[in-house]
Amino acid sequence: MLPTLGHVAIVIGLGACAYAAIAFVMGGRRRDPAVLSSARRAMYAAFGLAAVASAAMMISLLTHDFSVEYIARNNATTTPPFYSIISLWAALEGSILFWTLLALGWSGLVLHRYRARHAALMPWVGMTLALVGIFLFSVMVWPGNPFTRITPIPIEGNGPNALLQNHPFMGLHPPLLYIGYTGLAVPFAFGIAALITRRTDEAWLGIVRRWTIIPWIFLSCGIVAGAWWSYEVLGWGGYWAWDPVENAALLPWLTATAFIHSSMVAERRGTLKVWSMGLVIATFVLTVLGTFLTRSGVVQSVHSFTQSAIGPWFLAAIVLALTGSVALLLWRLPDLGDRGAPPRAVSRESAFLFNNVLFLGLTFVVLFGTLMPLIFQATGGQRISVGTPYYNGLNVPIFAALLFLMGVGPALPWGRASWSSVRERFAIPVLLAVLAVVTAWALGMRSLAPLLTIGLAVFVGSVMGDEIIRGSRARSRGRGEAPPTAVWRLATRNRRRYGGYVAHFGVLIMAVAVAISSTMAQSTTATLAPGESATLAGYTLTNDRLVVEPLPDDARVTETRAEMTFSGPQSGTLATALRDYPNSSTAIATPAVRTALGEDLYVTLLSSDPKTGSVIVRIFVNPMVVWIWIGGFILALGAAFAIWPDGRRVPAAAPAAVPAKVPARVPAEGS
Amino acid sequence: MRMLRWLILPLLVIPLSWVLLTGFSVNPNEVPSALIGKPMPSFSLQTLSGETLDSADLAGRPVMVNFWASWCGPCVTEHPLLLDAQRRYGDRLAIVGVIYQDSTDAARAFLDKHGDGGYPDAVDEGSRLALDFGVTGPPETYFIDSSGVVRAKQFGPLDAPALQTKLAMIGVSE
């Protein structure tokens, strides 16, 4: 019953989106508000229908309705309720349903919010979003129907992918990532609408910037949560492996980040417009490409599902989106002429330009690395893949240059900088950076990457600190405010700038944490009989006992668990296990991670002998890893602060709060 | 010049779709090996029973080289298949186990527990042979035909269909 309802909802949803697409075009051309309003309602209905289908799937998963093939393959009667519900996104068809729900949620939100504004743009925004909806629904109607039935109905299902039912983070990381992914259709829709209506002015950029940053925040959190998940679950002691699917999430993040920066120049100075438009298009195409890589099974990865019939559909979507949008961009190229003069060599514009070139460099390195196996194969060569050395070798210098720019850019004036002002601003930060590097060296740090990162981080941090101190001092002197009040007021009056600083501060923390944790981790493998101990980096671990028993909440899963005591900088007990799932040929590791601010103790069980109780464990001491997650959180927080609605309406001609830095022209507000 | 910029479109779209399209034609879990089609690396190793195993002695017969370790879980899973293969094809096929980064004591204990197929298990000091073969991690199995050319590789544990297909590639079948 429920599966039938879900299937019917999908079919009607396709119809609703198709109607909306046509009605948006008709209503837009005739400027007929009634038709446009019906188109909008059709999109809300499509969202409702996707919600009905998703709910039908979730309830069917919870009640283990194995007459649905998807549920028979990804659920079992013993699957705990939490993992049953999140199995909506545990495999291909279900995740496309979830994807559709989110994409239409974004569409509904945007169409509702701007229902009375931007009358020229919105029909085309609606049409583009409806086209995305048509695509997603038609994938579910034809090649990837989540409600396909099987007969005879199996008594027991296969159970979810063992890797995906091993950690509660599976309930967090995919939704965050998908929310980010699907949300990036919104700026694309605005971009297409602006190109069609030739309204490619600064006002367009304001809206698109805001609607890029919102999904970008989710995407950032999703990527960090994914790294965290892989650290907590996969048991190899690391958090990033340049896996094709990790890359697939990173690629649109890189271009979206580049756009967030370039759009500021485009908005302020009227330059970099084609570039910004190109980035919006690239970001969307890369999300579709990422989906293709994740869901079609053409690349090997921990995430890739089995090869399926949806591959060609996604390929068609990529080709259509790319051809359509690039053709439109080329056609409208004359409208996107830059008004401003080309940037001077040393100015904030040029810093932004370099920033963009570097982000694009990263994008190409990652894209090329990800597609390399396919490229080689297409050109008749061996199927080869590239590994971590390729990515690190090329990306680390680019990241270092980006960090440097992060310090220089915001401190340079728009227009042109004089050498004396540059010297004045950067002398002390450079000095502090050199001091920090020397101190780190004296403390025994010898590898280049962390030394360089620490130096750059201190440089950038002190430039930002200097900016904040100057600004708040001027304010507290001028208005007699206490320093903390002055900092807060300064920040809330210049949300974009200070939110940007907070986000940059998060990046600095992440950069230092990544550099240190990836170069200074220690590890060892130890074979321990019961009662025996191993030591690493000041920690002593003792094998207390080995337990083999079924999991309390799923009896089909056998857990082989080593219980250990540890002492040292942290002390206590831990348990690390290997779990044998009936549907997985390899045992799934459940590493024990003891997190502290300074370092993590990370223990994975490699193998054990139940007869003697002896175990082989791999022990890692990973410094500073928790700061990667903290930095990611600060990054998201800063971005949210930057776009938080002010609550006060700035009259168009009002003078800016801090005349010293902000040019007289008040930037067009996005919404 | 104006019109030239339209060239961007086909230059962007055609190669990308071509590259992505070819992705459909292969199984991504098939990890390639540079060795396929090349002669097997030669070796001379001590076996667990103390004899010397020379690759030259294997010439003229199809060979299956299996890298394994006692600490590797999937090696346990595939072990019965190896024993079965030795029983069925032992007269036509030379199976060679190579112990990968493991102590001889642990390896002996593994064979005591899970069964010794009677084929030689070689000790690979310093992982020299594993390096020559380009082993990523155990279990990994290489299939060499009777002329000494590597024809196929199994990355990860063998299963019955994979074993059958790959043995057929080196001329071993029922």
Chai-1 contact restraints between the chains, C-beta under 6 A:
chainA,res_idxA,chainB,res_idxB,connection_type,confidence,min_distance_angstrom,max_distance_angstrom,comment,restraint_id
A,V298,B,G23,contact,1.0,0.0,6.0,A-B,restraint_1
A,V299,B,P28,contact,1.0,0.0,6.0,A-B,restraint_2
A,Q300,B,P28,contact,1.0,0.0,6.0,A-B,restraint_3
A,Q300,B,N29,contact,1.0,0.0,6.0,A-B,restraint_4
A,G311,B,F24,contact,1.0,0.0,6.0,A-B,restraint_5
A,L315,B,L20,contact,1.0,0.0,6.0,A-B,restraint_6
A,V319,B,S17,contact,1.0,0.0,6.0,A-B,restraint_7
A,L322,B,V13,contact,1.0,0.0,6.0,A-B,restraint_8
A,T323,B,V13,contact,1.0,0.0,6.0,A-B,restraint_9
A,V326,B,L9,contact,1.0,0.0,6.0,A-B,restraint_10
A,A327,B,L9,contact,1.0,0.0,6.0,A-B,restraint_11
A,L330,B,R5,contact,1.0,0.0,6.0,A-B,restraint_12
A,L374,B,V19,contact,1.0,0.0,6.0,A-B,restraint_13
A,L374,B,G23,contact,1.0,0.0,6.0,A-B,restraint_14
A,I375,B,V19,contact,1.0,0.0,6.0,A-B,restraint_15
A,Q377,B,T22,contact,1.0,0.0,6.0,A-B,restraint_16
A,A378,B,W18,contact,1.0,0.0,6.0,A-B,restraint_17
A,A378,B,V19,contact,1.0,0.0,6.0,A-B,restraint_18
A,A378,B,T22,contact,1.0,0.0,6.0,A-B,restraint_19
A,Q382,B,P32,contact,1.0,0.0,6.0,A-B,restraint_20
A,R383,B,P32,contact,1.0,0.0,6.0,A-B,restraint_21
A,S585,B,T77,contact,1.0,0.0,6.0,A-B,restraint_22
A,T586,B,P74,contact,1.0,0.0,6.0,A-B,restraint_23
A,A587,B,G73,contact,1.0,0.0,6.0,A-B,restraint_24
A,L606,B,W71,contact,1.0,0.0,6.0,A-B,restraint_25
A,S607,B,W71,contact,1.0,0.0,6.0,A-B,restraint_26
A,I616,B,W71,contact,1.0,0.0,6.0,A-B,restraint_27
